[in-house]
Amino acid sequence: LKGVEFFMEDEPTRQRWRDFWPDGGRGNVPNWDAVALLTVTSNDLVWMLVEAKAHIGELESCCGAVAAESIAKIDGALSQAKGACGVNTDRDWKTRYYQHANRIAVLEHFIRSGAAARLLSIYFIGDKSPNNAQCPKTWQEWQGPLSVRNECLGLTGKSVLEKRTYSLPLPVCGENIGYG
């Protein structure tokens, strides 16, 4: 699924999204590995936005936007998310760990739009890569790179927005995830 097309049931919601994020004309809107609408109680629904990673190299990405209007929208979205996370707005969220930063921005947009939402990051344990990518064999092997990413982005895990994000180590083919 791309962007938030699954969530845009009415024109005002679609317009808020168009005002918030570039349309992907020359770039790319966020692509989700999965999206679920969970029923928490009979009256309480929560969107679960899912991102999955199999190797360390997948943590790094840079913003590829080139159009001035797209860059301005992305800067605005990232700025709002930084504010919600208590991160200094001067911190660079468009290089190195851009994908995680934009996922947090989309989560913040959902919440600001009045939807209950969470971000679930799945980290596969024991995957095998045909191109010799570094695939962690234990959850501990993910911890260092994830700490570096969070430190680079200025994330502490203490903000209300960050408390709506979850990490799930998931073994591949019955591997031991190494909680130790």
Secondary structure, 3 states (H helix, E strand, C coil): CECCCCCCCCHHHHHHHHHHCCCCCCCCCCECCEEEEEEEECCEEEEEEEEEECCHHHHCECCCCCCHHHHHHHHHHHHHHHHHHCCCCCCCCCCCEHHHHHHHHHHHHHHHCCCCEEEEEEEEECCCCCCCCCCCCCHHHHHHHHHHHHHHHCCCCCCCCHHHEEEEEEECCCCCCCCC
